[in-house]
């Protein structure tokens, strides 16, 4: 008998009709003689409404009370699912995270699951019950409710699969798997049957919205295979795994893109040890995420040009911080907006020469100018004008035979 953890996202439980459909999916697993445990997100829109209420109460709402507030959405959806399963003749009950408990470390709104006590769950499952457990939350060492970041229910499901020693972990969402690129950007995108953790981690961090990077990282660290499926259509999904069995010889697995990037270039910075740290320290302290970084040293070895990317929303704040920074001197400051990062991802590029040339040539053939380049073992990213994103994705999708 297999033990299966099923996770349902907010859109999957977004209405009473959808909850009834989710219960049919759960029932199908149970009828196949599986041991079934369920993690649920809050109904879509509920968490946003709770956040809105906290802002109406106070501009400086208590962080601990914020977590206590926003965690209530999952309690509602879990009770509704358990109630419907009971109505349908199954043994089921809801479990709030503190009742297990799910123990977390770290700050409010950004905690990580450290341990899940599974004794009561195991007993209930052995008796034929279907536990419905709140995702996204746990308790800390002060017995206060904590949350583990938006989309944290994925992480709850993955960690439950680890501690319960599940045979399968299935993430149900509103898409039927991971695609080679965003289907809205390119109509020839196709579903990926299997993808390595590292590839999925890169795609998630580079703009793919199917899973959060932290959840993929948890799966990799704990060697938990994940299936991503749709709760709306009965189709095979995507397997996220570390196993090399039955993988194709595809060099590039997928193409990701971001929106609303901005490029900043500081020209003629006086070069000295620690100058880059001096530039980025105030940005870090103001929670501005720096992405691609390129540094060029002048021929005289005394000056350097420093280029980096941030989100466009942070542009004004970044400009102000650089101009106020008395620890650096420079000749010129320039900015570019309306830029996007396009990335090709695939473990196959580690052992395949010529990938960089093929990428750049494909973009050049469409007269797409590259502004910044960054690479890793399994990824090449380029910064281009946002108006060229669709054209770039189409060219690369065709070049690497993903159509």
HELIX and SHEET records of a PDB file:
HELIX    1   1 UNK A   16  UNK A   31  1                                  16    
HELIX    2   2 UNK A   46  UNK A   57  1                                  12    
HELIX    3   3 UNK A   63  UNK A   70  1                                   8    
HELIX    4   4 UNK A   72  UNK A   87  1                                  16    
HELIX    5   5 UNK A   97  UNK A  100  1                                   4    
HELIX    6   6 UNK A  119  UNK A  126  1                                   8    
HELIX    7   7 UNK A  152  UNK A  164  1                                  13    
HELIX    8   8 UNK A  197  UNK A  205  1                                   9    
HELIX    9   9 UNK A  213  UNK A  221  1                                   9    
HELIX   10  10 UNK A  275  UNK A  285  1                                  11    
HELIX   11  11 UNK A  312  UNK A  314  5                                   3    
HELIX   12  12 UNK A  315  UNK A  324  1                                  10    
HELIX   13  13 UNK A  347  UNK A  350  5                                   4    
HELIX   14  14 UNK A  355  UNK A  365  1                                  11    
HELIX   15  15 UNK A  386  UNK A  388  5                                   3    
HELIX   16  16 UNK A  389  UNK A  399  1                                  11    
SHEET    1   A 8 UNK A  92  UNK A  95  0                                        
SHEET    2   A 8 UNK A 130  UNK A 134  1                                        
SHEET    3   A 8 UNK A  35  UNK A  40  1                                        
SHEET    4   A 8 UNK A   3  UNK A   8  1                                        
SHEET    5   A 8 UNK A 168  UNK A 173  1                                        
SHEET    6   A 8 UNK A 226  UNK A 230  1                                        
SHEET    7   A 8 UNK A 238  UNK A 241 -1                                        
SHEET    8   A 8 UNK A 194  UNK A 196  1                                        
SHEET    1   B 2 UNK A 102  UNK A 105  0                                        
SHEET    2   B 2 UNK A 112  UNK A 116 -1                                        
SHEET    1   C 2 UNK A 137  UNK A 139  0                                        
SHEET    2   C 2 UNK A 145  UNK A 147 -1                                        
SHEET    1   D 5 UNK A 254  UNK A 257  0                                        
SHEET    2   D 5 UNK A 332  UNK A 345 -1                                        
SHEET    3   D 5 UNK A 261  UNK A 270 -1                                        
SHEET    4   D 5 UNK A 303  UNK A 311 -1                                        
SHEET    5   D 5 UNK A 293  UNK A 297 -1                                        
SHEET    1   E 4 UNK A 254  UNK A 257  0                                        
SHEET    2   E 4 UNK A 332  UNK A 345 -1                                        
SHEET    3   E 4 UNK A 379  UNK A 385 -1                                        
SHEET    4   E 4 UNK A 372  UNK A 376 -1                                        
END                                                                             
